[in-house]
Amino acid sequence: MKRAIQNFVDRLTQSSDQTALEQSMADVTGSMNLRSFAYLGLPRKPDVAPKLISTYPPSWIAHYMRRQYEAFDPVVRQAIRDTRPFRWGLGFGPRLRSDSERELFEEAAGFGIRYGFTIPIHDHRGEIAIVTFATDRRRSGFEHSIMKRTDVLEVIAWYFHAHARSKFQPDRILDGVSLSPRELECLEWSSRGKSIADIGIILGISRRTAAFHLDNVRAKLGVRTICQAVARLVEANSRR
């Protein structure tokens, strides 16, 4: 298991597109006998489409969208209002579910998504993402897998979110200067008082890589210190 997680972290760091991100997650979940996963990044702006990275069967995704299940999906609704991880599927959750909710779970099971473990991610930017690990196994097998690896799955989910949003977020213009998502991320953590070593741990990168991004920020902004760069960021944010 340690080797599988190390491979996941290494491949995630090196991935350059959505396919590579998806495969890194698919491999580590497969090593834990979990059939599929879904990552849904919810935008803060209503005119921006959600970001979906998933190994759910394409036929299920098409069926889900065609039936407009997103309008009442209890998993999505619970993940938006609650920050605690939770299990779901037939037999989990409230006893008095609506007919539409029961139908959703029954149809999902027919596509091989019988039970799921969902981790809501409410990050420091106010963004919300939903990471779900699903299986077609019976309930006893599902609970056995989840109970042993709850903490590991939470770490994996947060790592995946950090890399997904970094790689697909557009550059940010700060005082007329374009900062990459990773440069901005390092600068924001620095503004929260985190050291270079702390930033490396939080983002799953080496200390040297974190320092490299912050050096780029200083050079682009034409300042001598990170404190000056942070001051520019704070001033820019106050004008937004």
GROMACS elastic network, one bead per residue, 0.5 to 0.9 nm:
[ bonds ]
;  ai    aj funct       b0    kb
    1     4     6  0.50639   500
    1     5     6  0.63027   500
    1     6     6  0.86320   500
    1    28     6  0.87464   500
    1    31     6  0.75131   500
    1    32     6  0.80878   500
    2     5     6  0.52145   500
    2     6     6  0.61439   500
    2     7     6  0.85961   500
    3     6     6  0.50546   500
    3     7     6  0.60951   500
    3     8     6  0.85078   500
    4     7     6  0.51504   500
    4     8     6  0.61672   500
    4     9     6  0.87873   500
    4    27     6  0.79813   500
    4    28     6  0.59029   500
    4    31     6  0.70441   500
    5     9     6  0.62589   500
    5    10     6  0.86227   500
    5    28     6  0.65329   500
    5   152     6  0.88362   500
    5   156     6  0.82030   500
    6     9     6  0.51666   500
    6    10     6  0.61680   500
    6    11     6  0.85558   500
    7    10     6  0.51108   500
    7    11     6  0.59835   500
    7    12     6  0.83217   500
    7    24     6  0.80791   500
    7    28     6  0.81375   500
    8    11     6  0.52894   500
    8    12     6  0.59159   500
    8    13     6  0.85323   500
    8    24     6  0.55281   500
    8    25     6  0.68670   500
    8    27     6  0.76113   500
    8    28     6  0.61811   500
    8   156     6  0.85413   500
    9    12     6  0.51320   500
    9    13     6  0.61899   500
    9    14     6  0.87134   500
    9    24     6  0.82527   500
    9   156     6  0.85377   500
    9   159     6  0.79259   500
    9   160     6  0.88579   500
    9   204     6  0.75751   500
   10    13     6  0.53018   500
   10    14     6  0.63816   500
   10    15     6  0.86981   500
   10    24     6  0.89710   500
   11    14     6  0.50844   500
   11    15     6  0.58975   500
   11    20     6  0.77788   500
   11    21     6  0.78669   500
   11    23     6  0.89030   500
   11    24     6  0.60313   500
   12    15     6  0.52005   500
   12    16     6  0.86241   500
   12    20     6  0.75812   500
   12    21     6  0.59999   500
   12    24     6  0.61496   500
   12    25     6  0.81633   500
   12   159     6  0.84436   500
   12   160     6  0.74384   500
   12   163     6  0.70993   500
   13    16     6  0.84720   500
   13   163     6  0.73663   500
   13   204     6  0.76070   500
   13   205     6  0.73156   500
   14    20     6  0.85740   500
   15    18     6  0.79526   500
   15    19     6  0.83835   500
   15    20     6  0.52113   500
   15    21     6  0.58825   500
   15    24     6  0.83366   500
   15   163     6  0.88859   500
   15   167     6  0.89071   500
   16    19     6  0.84432   500
   16    20     6  0.66784   500
   16    21     6  0.76831   500
   16   167     6  0.73609   500
   17    20     6  0.55591   500
   17    21     6  0.64594   500
   17    22     6  0.87992   500
   17   167     6  0.75797   500
   17   168     6  0.85552   500
   18    21     6  0.50366   500
   18    22     6  0.60390   500
   18    23     6  0.85578   500
   18    53     6  0.73649   500
   18   164     6  0.80648   500
   18   167     6  0.86122   500
   18   168     6  0.85870   500
   19    22     6  0.51287   500
   19    23     6  0.61639   500
   19    24     6  0.86755   500
   19    53     6  0.87393   500
   20    23     6  0.51503   500
   20    24     6  0.62008   500
   20    25     6  0.87584   500
   21    24     6  0.53265   500
   21    25     6  0.65189   500
   21    26     6  0.86885   500
   21    53     6  0.83561   500
   21   160     6  0.79518   500
   21   163     6  0.83204   500
   21   164     6  0.74249   500
   22    25     6  0.53492   500
   22    26     6  0.60613   500
   22    27     6  0.86910   500
   22    53     6  0.64605   500
   22    54     6  0.68146   500
   22    55     6  0.74419   500
   23    27     6  0.60752   500
   23    28     6  0.86857   500
   23    55     6  0.88087   500
   24    27     6  0.54139   500
   24    28     6  0.65608   500
   24    29     6  0.88246   500
   25    28     6  0.53521   500
   25    29     6  0.61331   500
   25    30     6  0.84209   500
   25    37     6  0.77429   500
   25   156     6  0.83909   500
   25   160     6  0.77293   500
   26    29     6  0.53268   500
   26    30     6  0.59719   500
   26    31     6  0.86555   500
   26    34     6  0.89302   500
   26    35     6  0.83557   500
   26    36     6  0.68154   500
   26    37     6  0.71472   500
   26    54     6  0.87032   500
   26    55     6  0.70825   500
   27    30     6  0.51062   500
   27    31     6  0.63300   500
   27    32     6  0.89913   500
   28    31     6  0.51617   500
   28    32     6  0.68153   500
   28    34     6  0.89291   500
   28   156     6  0.89150   500
   29    32     6  0.51966   500
   29    33     6  0.66130   500
   29    34     6  0.53143   500
   29    35     6  0.71234   500
   29    36     6  0.70656   500
   29    37     6  0.75024   500
   29   133     6  0.75435   500
   29   153     6  0.87756   500
   30    33     6  0.50893   500
   30    34     6  0.53713   500
   30    35     6  0.61592   500
   30    36     6  0.76088   500
   31    34     6  0.75011   500
   32    35     6  0.87076   500
   32   145     6  0.71481   500
   32   149     6  0.84792   500
   33   135     6  0.77886   500
   33   137     6  0.89196   500
   33   142     6  0.88080   500
   33   145     6  0.74522   500
   34    37     6  0.79242   500
   34   133     6  0.65902   500
   34   134     6  0.59469   500
   34   135     6  0.50905   500
   34   136     6  0.80968   500
   34   137     6  0.84852   500
   34   142     6  0.82248   500
   34   145     6  0.81102   500
   35    55     6  0.84579   500
   35    56     6  0.85562   500
   35   112     6  0.82909   500
   35   113     6  0.81735   500
   35   133     6  0.77594   500
   35   134     6  0.59774   500
   35   136     6  0.67346   500
   35   137     6  0.85839   500
   36    54     6  0.75037   500
   36    55     6  0.52756   500
   36    56     6  0.57242   500
   36    57     6  0.85162   500
   36   113     6  0.80584   500
   36   132     6  0.83705   500
   36   133     6  0.60390   500
   36   134     6  0.52663   500
   36   135     6  0.64686   500
   37    53     6  0.83775   500
   37    54     6  0.56733   500
   37    55     6  0.56334   500
   37    56     6  0.64854   500
   37   116     6  0.88389   500
   37   131     6  0.72589   500
   37   132     6  0.53990   500
   37   134     6  0.58133   500
   37   135     6  0.86916   500
   38    52     6  0.71691   500
   38    53     6  0.59246   500
   38    55     6  0.64264   500
   38    56     6  0.67174   500
   38   130     6  0.78045   500
   38   131     6  0.57630   500
   38   132     6  0.51889   500
   38   133     6  0.67522   500
   38   134     6  0.82127   500
   39    51     6  0.77279   500
   39    52     6  0.56609   500
   39    53     6  0.50913   500
   39    54     6  0.59808   500
   39   129     6  0.70975   500
   39   130     6  0.57412   500
   39   132     6  0.65657   500
   39   157     6  0.85879   500
   39   160     6  0.86052   500
   39   161     6  0.80098   500
   40    50     6  0.66485   500
   40    51     6  0.55423   500
   40    53     6  0.66663   500
   40    54     6  0.82479   500
   40   128     6  0.86345   500
   40   129     6  0.55186   500
   40   130     6  0.50829   500
   40   131     6  0.65197   500
   40   132     6  0.86604   500
   41    50     6  0.55128   500
   41    52     6  0.64817   500
   41    53     6  0.86803   500
   41   127     6  0.80543   500
   41   128     6  0.63773   500
   41   130     6  0.64608   500
   41   131     6  0.86541   500
   41   161     6  0.82746   500
   41   164     6  0.88738   500
   41   165     6  0.81329   500
   42    45     6  0.88449   500
   42    48     6  0.87563   500
   42    49     6  0.78478   500
   42    51     6  0.67090   500
   42    52     6  0.89574   500
   42   127     6  0.69853   500
   42   128     6  0.55444   500
   42   129     6  0.56589   500
   42   130     6  0.79687   500
   43    46     6  0.69874   500
   43    47     6  0.85096   500
   43    48     6  0.60998   500
   43    49     6  0.68886   500
   43    50     6  0.57885   500
   43    51     6  0.79135   500
   43   127     6  0.68558   500
   43   128     6  0.74698   500
   43   129     6  0.86581   500
   44    47     6  0.89320   500
   44    48     6  0.78915   500
   44   126     6  0.79596   500
   44   127     6  0.64050   500
   44   128     6  0.81673   500
   45    48     6  0.56917   500
   45    49     6  0.86770   500
   46    49     6  0.76944   500
   51   129     6  0.89680   500
   51   168     6  0.89806   500
   53   164     6  0.89863   500
   54    57     6  0.85425   500
   55    58     6  0.79679   500
   56    59     6  0.83979   500
   56    60     6  0.69170   500
   56    61     6  0.69297   500
   56   111     6  0.87665   500
   56   112     6  0.87139   500
   56   113     6  0.79675   500
   56   134     6  0.86052   500
   57    60     6  0.53169   500
   57    61     6  0.65858   500
   57    62     6  0.88523   500
   57   111     6  0.71821   500
   57   112     6  0.81937   500
   57   113     6  0.89670   500
   58    61     6  0.50642   500
   58    62     6  0.61548   500
   58    63     6  0.85044   500
   59    62     6  0.52017   500
   59    63     6  0.61097   500
   59    64     6  0.85409   500
   59   111     6  0.79702   500
   60    64     6  0.59118   500
   60    65     6  0.85377   500
   60   107     6  0.86962   500
   60   108     6  0.72050   500
   60   111     6  0.62044   500
   61    64     6  0.50210   500
   61    65     6  0.61985   500
   61    66     6  0.84951   500
   62    65     6  0.52714   500
   62    66     6  0.60077   500
   62    67     6  0.85890   500
   63    66     6  0.50514   500
   63    67     6  0.61125   500
   63    68     6  0.84255   500
   63    69     6  0.87676   500
   64    67     6  0.53781   500
   64    68     6  0.60872   500
   64    69     6  0.54857   500
   64    70     6  0.74555   500
   64   104     6  0.85213   500
   64   108     6  0.87742   500
   65    69     6  0.64333   500
   65    70     6  0.72569   500
   66    69     6  0.79229   500
   67    70     6  0.84959   500
   68    71     6  0.60527   500
   68    72     6  0.83036   500
   69    72     6  0.58166   500
   69    73     6  0.56513   500
   69   100     6  0.87710   500
   69   101     6  0.88985   500
   69   104     6  0.73849   500
   70    73     6  0.51611   500
   70    74     6  0.87778   500
   70    76     6  0.75503   500
   70    77     6  0.89991   500
   72    75     6  0.87663   500
   72    76     6  0.81058   500
   72    77     6  0.73450   500
   72   100     6  0.80291   500
   72   101     6  0.73908   500
   73    76     6  0.55892   500
   73    77     6  0.63558   500
   73    78     6  0.87769   500
   73   100     6  0.88898   500
   73   101     6  0.68575   500
   73   104     6  0.76489   500
   74    78     6  0.59670   500
   74    79     6  0.84592   500
   74   101     6  0.68754   500
   75    78     6  0.53206   500
   75    79     6  0.61710   500
   75    80     6  0.87058   500
   75    86     6  0.89381   500
   75    88     6  0.73961   500
   75   118     6  0.76909   500
   76    79     6  0.51397   500
   76    80     6  0.62375   500
   76    81     6  0.88646   500
   76   120     6  0.89312   500
   76   130     6  0.74491   500
   77    80     6  0.53045   500
   77    81     6  0.65431   500
   77    82     6  0.86281   500
   78    81     6  0.53468   500
   78    82     6  0.57802   500
   78    83     6  0.86209   500
   78    86     6  0.88443   500
   78   120     6  0.85707   500
   79    82     6  0.53062   500
   79    83     6  0.65544   500
   79    84     6  0.78999   500
   79    85     6  0.80408   500
   79    86     6  0.85497   500
   79   118     6  0.75855   500
   79   119     6  0.73566   500
   79   121     6  0.80572   500
   79   128     6  0.85857   500
   79   129     6  0.83734   500
   79   130     6  0.65855   500
   80    83     6  0.75904   500
   80   120     6  0.71246   500
   80   121     6  0.87660   500
   80   122     6  0.83887   500
   80   128     6  0.71059   500
   80   129     6  0.84163   500
   80   130     6  0.82022   500
   81   120     6  0.89871   500
   82    85     6  0.82468   500
   82   120     6  0.71954   500
   83   119     6  0.76722   500
   83   120     6  0.53599   500
   83   121     6  0.66976   500
   83   122     6  0.67660   500
   84   118     6  0.88019   500
   84   119     6  0.69112   500
   84   120     6  0.66062   500
   84   121     6  0.88374   500
   85   117     6  0.71337   500
   85   118     6  0.55523   500
   85   120     6  0.62186   500
   85   150     6  0.88143   500
   85   154     6  0.81485   500
   86   116     6  0.83872   500
   86   117     6  0.57831   500
   86   118     6  0.54742   500
   86   119     6  0.68028   500
   86   120     6  0.86563   500
   87    92     6  0.68646   500
   87    93     6  0.79380   500
   87   115     6  0.73959   500
   87   116     6  0.56701   500
   87   118     6  0.62607   500
   87   143     6  0.88564   500
   87   146     6  0.89183   500
   88    91     6  0.78310   500
   88    92     6  0.51748   500
   88    93     6  0.65077   500
   88   105     6  0.88145   500
   88   114     6  0.88060   500
   88   115     6  0.58087   500
   88   116     6  0.53055   500
   88   117     6  0.64292   500
   88   118     6  0.77789   500
   89    92     6  0.54842   500
   89    93     6  0.78498   500
   89   102     6  0.89639   500
   89   105     6  0.60098   500
   89   106     6  0.84114   500
   89   108     6  0.88764   500
   89   109     6  0.82796   500
   89   113     6  0.85670   500
   89   114     6  0.61626   500
   89   116     6  0.64306   500
   89   139     6  0.89917   500
   90    93     6  0.82675   500
   90   102     6  0.74556   500
   90   105     6  0.62806   500
   90   106     6  0.72575   500
   90   109     6  0.86465   500
   90   114     6  0.75763   500
   90   115     6  0.74136   500
   91    94     6  0.84590   500
   91    95     6  0.77210   500
   91   139     6  0.89748   500
   92    95     6  0.78928   500
   92   115     6  0.88762   500
   93    96     6  0.87972   500
   93    97     6  0.83894   500
   94    97     6  0.61525   500
   97   100     6  0.81356   500
   97   101     6  0.61291   500
   97   102     6  0.63982   500
   98   101     6  0.52262   500
   98   102     6  0.63590   500
   98   103     6  0.85933   500
   99   102     6  0.52141   500
   99   103     6  0.60909   500
   99   104     6  0.86481   500
  100   103     6  0.50295   500
  100   104     6  0.62066   500
  100   105     6  0.88724   500
  101   104     6  0.50753   500
  101   105     6  0.64798   500
  101   106     6  0.86702   500
  102   105     6  0.52917   500
  102   106     6  0.61266   500
  102   107     6  0.85934   500
  103   106     6  0.50639   500
  103   107     6  0.60543   500
  103   108     6  0.84634   500
  104   107     6  0.52790   500
  104   108     6  0.60818   500
  104   109     6  0.86517   500
  105   108     6  0.50291   500
  105   109     6  0.61881   500
  105   110     6  0.87074   500
  105   113     6  0.83014   500
  105   114     6  0.74213   500
  105   115     6  0.86014   500
  106   109     6  0.52268   500
  106   110     6  0.65258   500
  106   114     6  0.79322   500
  107   111     6  0.66861   500
  107   113     6  0.85725   500
  107   114     6  0.89574   500
  108   111     6  0.51844   500
  108   112     6  0.66067   500
  108   113     6  0.50974   500
  108   114     6  0.63781   500
  108   115     6  0.88430   500
  109   112     6  0.50619   500
  109   115     6  0.75787   500
  109   136     6  0.70985   500
  110   113     6  0.71090   500
  110   114     6  0.75647   500
  111   114     6  0.80112   500
  111   136     6  0.85518   500
  112   115     6  0.88814   500
  112   134     6  0.86902   500
  112   135     6  0.69700   500
  112   137     6  0.85188   500
  113   116     6  0.73306   500
  113   134     6  0.59277   500
  113   135     6  0.55704   500
  113   136     6  0.52650   500
  113   137     6  0.87194   500
  114   134     6  0.72279   500
  114   135     6  0.59435   500
  114   137     6  0.69789   500
  114   138     6  0.77346   500
  114   139     6  0.83822   500
  115   133     6  0.85566   500
  115   134     6  0.56787   500
  115   135     6  0.56061   500
  115   136     6  0.66746   500
  115   137     6  0.76685   500
  115   138     6  0.81626   500
  115   139     6  0.72562   500
  115   142     6  0.71571   500
  116   132     6  0.63658   500
  116   133     6  0.55328   500
  116   135     6  0.63976   500
  116   142     6  0.82858   500
  117   131     6  0.83573   500
  117   132     6  0.55517   500
  117   133     6  0.52506   500
  117   134     6  0.63862   500
  117   135     6  0.89928   500
  117   146     6  0.75021   500
  117   150     6  0.88643   500
  118   130     6  0.68868   500
  118   131     6  0.56574   500
  118   133     6  0.64218   500
  118   134     6  0.84828   500
  119   129     6  0.85197   500
  119   130     6  0.60314   500
  119   131     6  0.51971   500
  119   132     6  0.62371   500
  119   133     6  0.85755   500
  119   153     6  0.83697   500
  119   154     6  0.66469   500
  119   157     6  0.71020   500
  119   158     6  0.88367   500
  120   128     6  0.72398   500
  120   129     6  0.61558   500
  120   131     6  0.64454   500
  120   132     6  0.85654   500
  120   157     6  0.89664   500
  121   127     6  0.79249   500
  121   128     6  0.54867   500
  121   129     6  0.50025   500
  121   130     6  0.60280   500
  121   131     6  0.76197   500
  121   157     6  0.82210   500
  121   158     6  0.72379   500
  121   161     6  0.80638   500
  122   125     6  0.81028   500
  122   126     6  0.62719   500
  122   127     6  0.58049   500
  122   129     6  0.67136   500
  122   130     6  0.88355   500
  123   126     6  0.55772   500
  123   127     6  0.56061   500
  123   128     6  0.65624   500
  123   129     6  0.83071   500
  124   127     6  0.73384   500
  125   128     6  0.88046   500
  129   161     6  0.73692   500
  130   157     6  0.87351   500
  130   161     6  0.89405   500
  131   157     6  0.61077   500
  131   158     6  0.86624   500
  131   160     6  0.88561   500
  131   161     6  0.82692   500
  132   157     6  0.84332   500
  133   153     6  0.83770   500
  134   142     6  0.87173   500
  135   138     6  0.84166   500
  135   142     6  0.69203   500
  136   139     6  0.89255   500
  136   142     6  0.82922   500
  137   140     6  0.80683   500
  137   141     6  0.60368   500
  137   142     6  0.59459   500
  138   141     6  0.55080   500
  138   142     6  0.61897   500
  138   143     6  0.87202   500
  139   142     6  0.50089   500
  139   143     6  0.60453   500
  139   144     6  0.84885   500
  140   143     6  0.52938   500
  140   144     6  0.61830   500
  140   145     6  0.87558   500
  141   144     6  0.51443   500
  141   145     6  0.63215   500
  141   146     6  0.87365   500
  142   145     6  0.52839   500
  142   146     6  0.62444   500
  142   147     6  0.85982   500
  143   146     6  0.51124   500
  143   147     6  0.58612   500
  143   148     6  0.85350   500
  144   147     6  0.54089   500
  144   148     6  0.64621   500
  144   149     6  0.88620   500
  145   148     6  0.56495   500
  145   149     6  0.65036   500
  145   150     6  0.85404   500
  146   149     6  0.52215   500
  146   150     6  0.55007   500
  146   153     6  0.83294   500
  147   150     6  0.57299   500
  147   151     6  0.89260   500
  148   151     6  0.83148   500
  148   152     6  0.87103   500
  149   152     6  0.51773   500
  149   153     6  0.60639   500
  149   154     6  0.86464   500
  150   153     6  0.52657   500
  150   154     6  0.63492   500
  150   155     6  0.88953   500
  151   154     6  0.51794   500
  151   155     6  0.64372   500
  151   156     6  0.87287   500
  152   155     6  0.52324   500
  152   156     6  0.61971   500
  152   157     6  0.86224   500
  153   157     6  0.60452   500
  153   158     6  0.86751   500
  154   157     6  0.50968   500
  154   158     6  0.63352   500
  154   159     6  0.86548   500
  155   158     6  0.52672   500
  155   159     6  0.61477   500
  155   160     6  0.85470   500
  156   159     6  0.51445   500
  156   160     6  0.60767   500
  156   161     6  0.85856   500
  157   160     6  0.51710   500
  157   161     6  0.61801   500
  157   162     6  0.87075   500
  158   161     6  0.50532   500
  158   162     6  0.61807   500
  158   163     6  0.87345   500
  159   162     6  0.52303   500
  159   163     6  0.64127   500
  159   164     6  0.85896   500
  159   202     6  0.85873   500
  159   203     6  0.73558   500
  159   204     6  0.70677   500
  160   163     6  0.53254   500
  160   164     6  0.59553   500
  160   165     6  0.85511   500
  161   164     6  0.50704   500
  161   165     6  0.60279   500
  161   166     6  0.82931   500
  162   165     6  0.56306   500
  162   166     6  0.61378   500
  162   167     6  0.87221   500
  162   202     6  0.88374   500
  162   203     6  0.65934   500
  162   204     6  0.85281   500
  163   166     6  0.50406   500
  163   167     6  0.60711   500
  163   168     6  0.85938   500
  163   203     6  0.78323   500
  163   204     6  0.86728   500
  164   167     6  0.53600   500
  164   168     6  0.62080   500
  164   169     6  0.82690   500
  165   168     6  0.53658   500
  165   169     6  0.55735   500
  165   181     6  0.81975   500
  166   169     6  0.55911   500
  166   170     6  0.85901   500
  166   180     6  0.85937   500
  166   181     6  0.53104   500
  166   182     6  0.58730   500
  166   185     6  0.78616   500
  167   170     6  0.83214   500
  167   181     6  0.71633   500
  167   182     6  0.80210   500
  168   181     6  0.82813   500
  169   172     6  0.87091   500
  169   180     6  0.85730   500
  169   181     6  0.60816   500
  170   180     6  0.74593   500
  170   181     6  0.66541   500
  171   178     6  0.60940   500
  171   179     6  0.55806   500
  171   181     6  0.55752   500
  171   184     6  0.84124   500
  172   177     6  0.80528   500
  172   178     6  0.56493   500
  172   179     6  0.53092   500
  172   180     6  0.65639   500
  172   181     6  0.69393   500
  172   184     6  0.73221   500
  173   176     6  0.56229   500
  173   177     6  0.52392   500
  173   179     6  0.62069   500
  173   180     6  0.89102   500
  174   177     6  0.50741   500
  174   178     6  0.63044   500
  174   179     6  0.70104   500
  174   221     6  0.83051   500
  174   232     6  0.80055   500
  174   233     6  0.71446   500
  174   236     6  0.69100   500
  175   178     6  0.84334   500
  175   221     6  0.80357   500
  175   232     6  0.78779   500
  175   233     6  0.86502   500
  175   236     6  0.71887   500
  177   220     6  0.67119   500
  177   221     6  0.67662   500
  178   220     6  0.80175   500
  179   182     6  0.80281   500
  179   183     6  0.58681   500
  179   184     6  0.59559   500
  179   216     6  0.87219   500
  179   217     6  0.70815   500
  179   220     6  0.79210   500
  180   183     6  0.51345   500
  180   184     6  0.61720   500
  180   185     6  0.84875   500
  181   184     6  0.51920   500
  181   185     6  0.60317   500
  181   186     6  0.87011   500
  182   186     6  0.61898   500
  182   187     6  0.85528   500
  182   210     6  0.88436   500
  182   213     6  0.71593   500
  183   186     6  0.52749   500
  183   187     6  0.62293   500
  183   188     6  0.86541   500
  183   210     6  0.84460   500
  183   212     6  0.89363   500
  183   213     6  0.51146   500
  183   214     6  0.63868   500
  183   216     6  0.73776   500
  183   217     6  0.63314   500
  184   187     6  0.50140   500
  184   188     6  0.60441   500
  184   189     6  0.86257   500
  184   213     6  0.85985   500
  184   214     6  0.86794   500
  184   217     6  0.79360   500
  185   188     6  0.51583   500
  185   189     6  0.63019   500
  185   190     6  0.85659   500
  185   199     6  0.89930   500
  185   203     6  0.86690   500
  186   189     6  0.52720   500
  186   190     6  0.61562   500
  186   191     6  0.86739   500
  186   196     6  0.83622   500
  186   199     6  0.65412   500
  186   200     6  0.86312   500
  186   203     6  0.84204   500
  186   210     6  0.66936   500
  186   211     6  0.86890   500
  186   213     6  0.69476   500
  186   214     6  0.65484   500
  187   191     6  0.61954   500
  187   192     6  0.87886   500
  187   213     6  0.84654   500
  187   214     6  0.66013   500
  187   217     6  0.76232   500
  187   226     6  0.79543   500
  187   229     6  0.76702   500
  187   230     6  0.66441   500
  187   233     6  0.80573   500
  188   192     6  0.65471   500
  188   230     6  0.75925   500
  188   233     6  0.79266   500
  189   192     6  0.50427   500
  189   193     6  0.68043   500
  189   194     6  0.56975   500
  189   195     6  0.82823   500
  189   198     6  0.87288   500
  189   199     6  0.65143   500
  189   202     6  0.89339   500
  190   193     6  0.52132   500
  190   195     6  0.64868   500
  190   196     6  0.75980   500
  190   199     6  0.75023   500
  190   214     6  0.89304   500
  190   226     6  0.79109   500
  190   227     6  0.85191   500
  190   230     6  0.72486   500
  191   194     6  0.72490   500
  191   226     6  0.88760   500
  191   227     6  0.80393   500
  191   229     6  0.89190   500
  191   230     6  0.55053   500
  191   231     6  0.82511   500
  191   233     6  0.81839   500
  191   234     6  0.79908   500
  194   197     6  0.79655   500
  194   198     6  0.56207   500
  194   199     6  0.62104   500
  195   198     6  0.50070   500
  195   199     6  0.61803   500
  195   200     6  0.86351   500
  196   199     6  0.50822   500
  196   200     6  0.62555   500
  196   201     6  0.87908   500
  196   207     6  0.60718   500
  196   208     6  0.83849   500
  196   210     6  0.61227   500
  196   211     6  0.62323   500
  196   214     6  0.86615   500
  197   200     6  0.51738   500
  197   201     6  0.64607   500
  197   202     6  0.87943   500
  197   206     6  0.79288   500
  197   207     6  0.51996   500
  197   208     6  0.86643   500
  197   210     6  0.78050   500
  197   211     6  0.87070   500
  198   201     6  0.52067   500
  198   202     6  0.61814   500
  198   203     6  0.86438   500
  198   207     6  0.81829   500
  199   202     6  0.50834   500
  199   203     6  0.60429   500
  199   204     6  0.81857   500
  199   205     6  0.80029   500
  199   206     6  0.87905   500
  199   207     6  0.75477   500
  199   210     6  0.65967   500
  200   203     6  0.53918   500
  200   204     6  0.57127   500
  200   206     6  0.51773   500
  200   208     6  0.81549   500
  200   209     6  0.75003   500
  200   210     6  0.56325   500
  200   211     6  0.86417   500
  201   204     6  0.51320   500
  201   205     6  0.64680   500
  201   206     6  0.74161   500
  201   207     6  0.78823   500
  202   205     6  0.79033   500
  203   206     6  0.87037   500
  203   210     6  0.86428   500
  205   208     6  0.82470   500
  205   209     6  0.63176   500
  205   210     6  0.67678   500
  206   209     6  0.51643   500
  206   210     6  0.63786   500
  206   211     6  0.86878   500
  207   210     6  0.51427   500
  207   211     6  0.62002   500
  207   212     6  0.85797   500
  208   211     6  0.50860   500
  208   212     6  0.60897   500
  208   213     6  0.87978   500
  209   213     6  0.63812   500
  209   214     6  0.87422   500
  210   213     6  0.53106   500
  210   214     6  0.63963   500
  210   215     6  0.86833   500
  211   214     6  0.51205   500
  211   215     6  0.60627   500
  211   216     6  0.86051   500
  212   215     6  0.51046   500
  212   216     6  0.63087   500
  212   217     6  0.87711   500
  213   216     6  0.50516   500
  213   217     6  0.63374   500
  213   218     6  0.88564   500
  214   218     6  0.63386   500
  214   219     6  0.86438   500
  214   226     6  0.72343   500
  215   218     6  0.51554   500
  215   219     6  0.62234   500
  215   220     6  0.86085   500
  215   225     6  0.89426   500
  215   226     6  0.82421   500
  216   219     6  0.50836   500
  216   220     6  0.60239   500
  216   221     6  0.85111   500
  217   220     6  0.51863   500
  217   221     6  0.60906   500
  217   222     6  0.83327   500
  217   223     6  0.85687   500
  217   226     6  0.81556   500
  217   229     6  0.73021   500
  218   221     6  0.52965   500
  218   222     6  0.58298   500
  218   223     6  0.52080   500
  218   224     6  0.63485   500
  218   225     6  0.66467   500
  218   226     6  0.65140   500
  218   228     6  0.83619   500
  218   229     6  0.63314   500
  219   222     6  0.50635   500
  219   223     6  0.66029   500
  219   224     6  0.79504   500
  220   223     6  0.80217   500
  221   229     6  0.69850   500
  221   232     6  0.85606   500
  222   229     6  0.86825   500
  223   226     6  0.77258   500
  223   228     6  0.62586   500
  223   229     6  0.64958   500
  224   227     6  0.86072   500
  224   228     6  0.71019   500
  224   229     6  0.82557   500
  225   228     6  0.53445   500
  225   229     6  0.65915   500
  225   230     6  0.88032   500
  226   230     6  0.60318   500
  226   231     6  0.85053   500
  227   230     6  0.50200   500
  227   231     6  0.62019   500
  227   232     6  0.87268   500
  228   231     6  0.50284   500
  228   232     6  0.63838   500
  228   233     6  0.87764   500
  229   232     6  0.51174   500
  229   233     6  0.63791   500
  229   234     6  0.87789   500
  230   233     6  0.50063   500
  230   234     6  0.61723   500
  230   235     6  0.85538   500
  231   234     6  0.51209   500
  231   235     6  0.61028   500
  231   236     6  0.85352   500
  232   235     6  0.51583   500
  232   236     6  0.61037   500
  232   237     6  0.85974   500
  233   236     6  0.50848   500
  233   237     6  0.60998   500
  233   238     6  0.86043   500
  234   237     6  0.51435   500
  234   238     6  0.62147   500
  234   239     6  0.88706   500
  235   238     6  0.51839   500
  235   239     6  0.66483   500
  236   239     6  0.53221   500
  236   240     6  0.67317   500
  237   240     6  0.52503   500
